[in-house]
Amino acid sequence: MSVAKKQYKRITTKSLVDMKAHGQKISMLTAYDYTMAKIVDGANIDVILVGDSASNVMAGHETTLPITLDQMIYHASSVVRGITRSLIVVDLPFGNYQSDPKLALRSAIRIMKESGGHAVKMEGGSEIKQSIKRILNAGIPVMGHLGLTPQSIYKFGTYTVRAKEEEEAIKLMEDAKLLEKLGCFALVIEKVPAALAQKVAESITIPVIGIGAGNGVDGQVLVTHDMLGMTHEFNPRFLRRYLDMYDQMKDAFQRYSADVKSGDFPSDKEQY
């Protein structure tokens, strides 16, 4: 007999740990503005990630590296104003935590105070151990991120699948256990073999949220603009498009332009 799944009026870091313990999958999407956040939250998505992917989909940069802390705070504060249920996790942007734990803490504090976000996300394992400890000691929840870490793209040189070789797979497992031990409340694993991701999820008690990491983890995350089909040049194997908004929006804009130019819009009923 199936057990009724618990309904959460407000998602917290504890909610996610409880969801894993009870076998409930976790849904996570990105948002960068008030309007999108309000829709995502209204759909009962558990976690909204204010991702540094805003650098790509909102600002048009090739990588996530250029986005600044001030810009992340702007996006996060816009998202926070649109939600009533979802947990808001904000990416710490590149250059704000990797080598200086004191800077990492100052950056995380600014995000929490100025945006109203609920947690921060950081890419890396043992390399950023001290920064994670400093932030956690201040009472700020941290979500980890292992596997393909886009902020290190120039180190990798490619967006290909990570941890296919034994040495890197062992390190990923060790880093996951380290992040759990340090006190991270959850972990994103990006673009790694499904079998490895499942093994990691089964080896730790905190939720593992995958992107391109198979179905054996505790939840999934996608970039909202990608899954809605607002972007059309990005076609990784793991992406499922639920709408084709690029063509739908383009068609609407073309029809609007045609109606304006022909004088059909506005009609008598659409004016005062």
C-alpha positions in Angstrom: 0.0 0.0 0.0 1.4 3.4 -1.0 2.0 6.0 1.7 0.5 9.4 1.2 3.2 12.0 0.5 3.5 14.9 2.9 2.4 18.3 1.6 4.6 21.2 2.5 3.2 24.7 2.8 6.7 26.2 2.9 9.9 24.4 1.8 12.9 24.6 4.1 16.3 22.9 4.2 14.8 20.4 6.7 11.9 19.7 4.3 14.4 18.5 1.7 16.2 16.2 4.0 12.8 14.8 5.2 11.7 14.4 1.6 14.8 12.2 0.8 14.2 10.2 4.0 10.6 9.5 2.9 11.4 8.8 -0.7 9.8 11.9 -2.1 11.6 13.3 -5.2 12.6 17.0 -5.1 11.8 19.4 -8.0 14.1 22.3 -8.7 14.0 25.0 -11.4 15.8 28.3 -12.0 14.3 31.8 -11.9 15.9 35.2 -12.2 13.0 37.6 -12.0 9.7 38.2 -10.1 7.3 37.1 -12.8 8.9 33.8 -13.6 9.5 33.1 -9.9 5.8 33.7 -9.2 4.8 31.2 -11.8 7.4 28.6 -10.8 6.4 28.9 -7.1 2.7 28.7 -8.0 3.4 25.4 -9.7 4.7 24.0 -6.3 8.3 23.6 -7.5 10.2 22.8 -4.3 13.4 24.7 -4.9 14.1 27.8 -7.0 17.7 28.2 -7.9 18.8 31.8 -8.7 21.6 30.5 -10.8 24.6 32.1 -12.2 23.2 30.8 -15.4 21.6 34.2 -15.5 24.9 35.2 -17.0 24.0 33.1 -20.1 20.2 33.2 -20.5 19.6 36.8 -19.2 22.8 38.6 -20.1 23.9 36.6 -23.1 27.4 35.8 -21.9 29.2 32.6 -23.2 29.9 31.4 -19.6 28.7 32.0 -16.1 31.9 33.7 -15.1 31.1 37.4 -15.8 28.1 37.8 -13.5 28.8 39.8 -10.4 27.7 39.6 -6.8 25.6 42.7 -7.2 23.8 41.3 -10.2 23.1 38.0 -8.4 21.7 40.0 -5.5 19.5 41.9 -7.9 18.1 38.8 -9.5 17.7 37.0 -6.1 15.8 39.9 -4.5 13.4 40.0 -7.5 12.8 36.2 -7.2 12.2 36.4 -3.4 9.4 38.9 -3.9 7.5 36.5 -6.1 7.4 33.4 -3.9 5.4 32.0 -1.0 6.4 28.4 -0.9 9.7 27.5 -2.6 13.1 27.4 -1.0 15.3 30.0 -2.7 19.0 29.0 -3.3 21.3 31.6 -4.7 24.6 30.8 -6.5 27.7 32.5 -5.1 29.3 33.9 -8.3 32.8 33.1 -9.5 35.6 34.9 -7.7 33.6 35.5 -4.5 34.6 32.4 -2.5 37.2 30.2 -4.1 40.4 31.3 -2.5 39.4 33.6 0.4 37.1 32.3 3.2 36.6 35.8 4.6 35.5 37.1 1.3 33.2 34.0 0.9 31.5 34.8 4.2 31.1 38.5 3.3 29.6 37.6 -0.1 27.2 35.0 1.4 26.1 37.5 4.1 25.4 40.1 1.5 23.2 37.7 -0.5 21.3 36.7 2.6 20.8 40.2 3.9 20.2 42.1 0.7 18.2 39.6 -1.3 16.3 37.7 1.4 17.4 34.3 -0.1 17.3 31.2 2.0 20.6 29.5 1.1 23.7 29.8 -1.1 25.2 27.3 -3.6 28.9 26.8 -4.1 30.8 24.7 -6.7 33.6 22.4 -5.5 34.6 20.0 -2.8 37.8 19.8 -0.7 39.2 22.8 -2.6 36.7 25.2 -1.0 36.4 23.4 2.3 37.4 26.4 4.4 35.0 28.8 2.7 32.1 26.4 3.2 33.0 26.0 6.9 33.2 29.8 7.4 29.8 30.3 5.8 28.1 27.4 7.7 29.6 28.6 11.0 27.7 31.9 10.4 24.4 30.0 10.2 24.0 30.3 6.4 22.8 27.1 4.7 25.0 25.8 1.9 24.1 23.6 -1.1 27.1 22.0 -2.7 27.7 21.4 -6.4 30.0 18.6 -7.8 30.6 17.0 -11.2 30.6 19.4 -14.1 31.1 22.8 -12.4 30.5 25.5 -15.0 32.6 28.1 -13.1 35.6 25.9 -13.8 34.9 25.6 -17.5 38.3 27.0 -18.6 40.0 24.5 -16.3 38.0 21.6 -17.9 38.1 23.0 -21.4 34.9 21.2 -22.2 31.3 20.7 -21.0 31.6 16.9 -21.5 30.5 14.3 -18.9 32.7 14.3 -15.7 33.9 11.5 -13.5 33.9 8.8 -16.1 37.5 7.8 -15.0 38.0 6.0 -11.7 40.2 8.7 -10.2 37.8 11.5 -10.7 34.8 9.3 -9.6 36.6 8.4 -6.4 37.2 12.1 -5.7 33.6 13.0 -6.4 32.4 10.4 -3.9 34.9 11.7 -1.3 33.9 15.3 -1.9 30.2 14.4 -1.6 30.8 12.7 1.8 33.0 15.7 2.9 30.2 18.2 2.0 27.7 16.1 4.0 30.2 16.0 7.0 30.8 19.8 6.8 27.0 20.4 7.1 25.7 21.1 3.6 22.0 20.5 3.4 21.9 19.2 -0.2 24.1 18.6 -3.2 23.8 19.2 -6.9 25.6 16.7 -9.2 25.9 17.8 -12.8 26.6 15.7 -15.9 28.1 12.5 -14.4 27.4 8.9 -15.2 24.0 7.8 -13.8 25.4 4.8 -11.9 27.9 7.0 -10.1 25.3 9.6 -9.2 23.0 6.9 -7.8 25.9 5.5 -5.8 26.6 8.9 -4.3 22.9 9.5 -3.4 22.8 6.1 -1.7 26.0 6.9 0.2 24.9 10.1 1.9 21.9 11.2 3.9 21.5 14.7 2.4 19.5 15.1 -0.9 21.4 14.8 -4.2 19.7 16.8 -7.0 20.8 15.8 -10.5 21.2 17.5 -13.8 22.3 15.1 -16.4 22.9 12.6 -13.7 20.2 10.0 -14.2 17.1 9.1 -12.2 18.8 7.4 -9.3 19.2 10.6 -7.3 16.8 12.4 -5.0 15.6 15.2 -7.3 16.2 17.0 -10.6 17.0 20.6 -11.7 16.8 22.2 -15.1 17.3 25.7 -16.3 13.7 27.0 -16.8 14.4 28.8 -20.1 15.8 25.5 -21.5 12.9 23.3 -20.4 10.3 25.9 -21.7 12.1 25.9 -25.1 12.9 29.7 -24.8 16.4 28.7 -25.8 16.8 26.6 -28.9 20.6 26.3 -29.6 21.3 24.3 -26.4 20.4 20.6 -26.9 22.1 18.3 -24.3 20.9 14.7 -23.9 19.5 15.4 -20.4 17.2 18.3 -21.4 13.5 17.6 -21.9 11.6 20.5 -23.4 8.1 20.8 -22.1 7.1 23.7 -24.4 8.4 25.3 -27.6 8.2 28.9 -26.4 10.8 30.2 -28.8 8.7 29.6 -31.8 5.4 30.4 -30.0 6.7 33.7 -28.7 8.3 34.6 -32.0 5.0 33.9 -33.8 3.1 36.1 -31.3 5.5 38.9 -31.8 5.2 38.7 -35.6 1.4 38.7 -35.5 1.5 41.7 -33.1 3.8 43.6 -35.4 1.6 42.7 -38.4 -1.5 43.9 -36.6 0.1 47.2 -35.6 1.4 47.9 -39.1 -2.0 47.0 -40.8 -3.9 49.2 -38.3 -5.8 46.2 -37.0 -4.5 46.8 -33.5 -6.0 48.4 -31.5 -9.6 47.8 -32.5 -12.5 49.9 -31.4 -13.0 47.6 -28.4 -9.4 48.1 -27.4 -9.4 51.8 -27.0 -11.0 54.4 -24.7 
